[in-house]
Amino acid sequence: MKRFRSIILPMQGHSKSQLHWLYNTASNIEEKEKIFSYEGFKFWFAGRGHRTPEKLLLYVEIPAALVGERVISNMVPLESYLLSYLSPIINDLSKEYVNTAKNVREKAQFSAQTINEHVIKRNGMVYDSDTQCFIFKINFTVPLVNALSVNAKLAIKSIQDILAHMKDAMKLLNKEEIERHLLTYSKQQQIRQYIKQNHFCVFVADGSILPRDNGTNKPMKNVIPFNSPKDLRINIPFLDGTSISGMGIKQGVTVITGGGYSGKSTLLNAIEMGIYNHVPGDGREFVITDDTALKIYAEDGRPVHNIDLSPFFKYLPNGIEIDRFSTLHASGSVSQAVNIIEAMGGKSRLLLIDEDRSATNFMIRDANIRKIVKREPIIPFTDRVRGLYTEREVSTILVIGSSTEYLSYADTVILMDDYIARNITDKVKTLDLAECRVEETRAKWMEKRYLIPKQTYEPFIYFNYISNENTKKIILDEYNADITLLTALTSENQLNTLTYMMERLLTDQNSDRADLMEVIYKLFEDMYLNQIGEPSTSFNFKMESWFEAVRPIDVFCCVSRMRGLSFMNEK
């Protein structure tokens, strides 16, 4: 700390351009000279933009020995726990520096990444196996006088306060709480392995709290805990000799039915979020879902680029080609069909569908309508849902409340009654249900998709995302994607990651040489190799630098919705 003080104190009252020295390496200066220490912590800086040298990234190295000696193969739960523990301390400390009597640039400002209930990879806290240390990243803005000169004294005080608070906090770490987080995560991963090996697509543990408090992601109080039907109950053993019971949903076609406000949509929403592991106390810790699951909606107005609609359409009016269909504003039925086709292209193994958010004419054609309307271009989903599983091994879970068309060929039927689940599969089989499905020819599904890159090498100038209660959009210059109905994306940090990935994909002039999913997988390898990497300086200048993991299928669905792009489905 003394060396850091001796370096920055002479900058007092001088131009902020001198701050470049903290992270730029001159030929006669060794990098180690820019790594400082305080009470067992090492810290250093990186720049966030050449034009704003006062905006820095402060990295603090936390020895793993301070957390515990336990060695685990996956450090994500520890990274997540430390971030959830330290971030509020740093962010609350920053509030103490607020002085309304001063210009905002005269204040020391700093912030750490905030997280939600999902235990996933983030770049705010990363474990470095080479040094056996956790790297904690903090956005730090050096206070300025008159927006031009460095207030070195306040900068020193704020850095020292940050490190002192971290030191005190690490002494108070609750090792039992850490162990609980690690054990929960380990059991979640064991459940994921079990359901995959035993041909289940979903597991919902007994005792889970599925409903959420109004407008929050916190578990609702005073609700009925989930209790699995006896004939769907399975017991999953853990490596430590314990086990867990709950409802296992087999791969295939599953219908969840029930009256209004019975809990069927609540169950489906919990299943959707089961793609993520959750922190202890969330109530959904042991709701585990195939991590490729995708919720399918009717999405009126979405763009469609060169899609083969033949799995769901026999023809289109005015001689429009169905095998190379494009539109800027798709109808409800077309958009839902496209979303399923894209889910197949994105390698999803599980589709989640709620009838309330679907196009009726796409979902069903009952026996009477089939008799009356002989010429119908739409092949309803009822006629494809079995083939998706038998031919493509893609399962479907549907919430159905007002029609019986799906019951006759569902593998499992679950009745929700006042949030209590019952297996009524055998009862349904005894009913005289008219099966109105018509066997169609084997569907030709989109196998490969190639992104045609933008026709210029010029980098993007404008990066942005919009996130509010009703809208989620990603914007890059003239390109934009409305991803509001990619409901598995729950945080602005994930939108930040997506925006960065879109920039990388759209400027990759070789993206059309390989299948889009292969390009995306390669991008993920690069990101994780660099610990969800640091964005380029140009990108970082325009955007927040907090990243949070998304799935390859999320990236695929996002780029597919990007207005202004072109695609090929075959080479």
Secondary structure, 3 states (H helix, E strand, C coil): CHHHHHHHHHHECCEHHHHHHHCCCCCCCCHHHHCEEECCEEEEEEECCCCCCCEEEEEEEEEHHHCCCCCCCCCHHHHHHHHHHHHHHHHHHHHHCCCCCCCHHHCCEEEECCCCCECCCECCEEEECCCCEEEEEEEEECCEECCCEECHHHHHHHHHHHHHHHHHHHHCCCHHHHHHHHHHHHHHHHHHHHHHHCCEEEEEECCCCCCECCCCCCECCCCCCCCCCHHHEEEEECCCCCEEEEEEEECCEEEEEECCCCCHHHHHHHHHHCCCCECCCCCCCCEEECCCCEEECCCCCCCEEEECCCCCECCCHHHCCCCCEEECCCCHHHHHHHHHHHHHHCCCCEEEEEHHHCCHHHHCCCHHHHHHCCCCCECCHHHCHHHHHHHHCCEEEEECCCCCCCHHHCCEEEEEECCEEEECHHHHHHCCCCCCCCCCCCCCCCCCCEEECCCCCCCCCCEEEEECCCCEEEEECCEEEECCCCCCCCCHHHHHHHHHHHHHHHCCCCHHHCCHHHHHHHHHHHHHHCCCCCCCHHHHHHCCCCCECCCHHHHHHHHHCEECCEEECCC
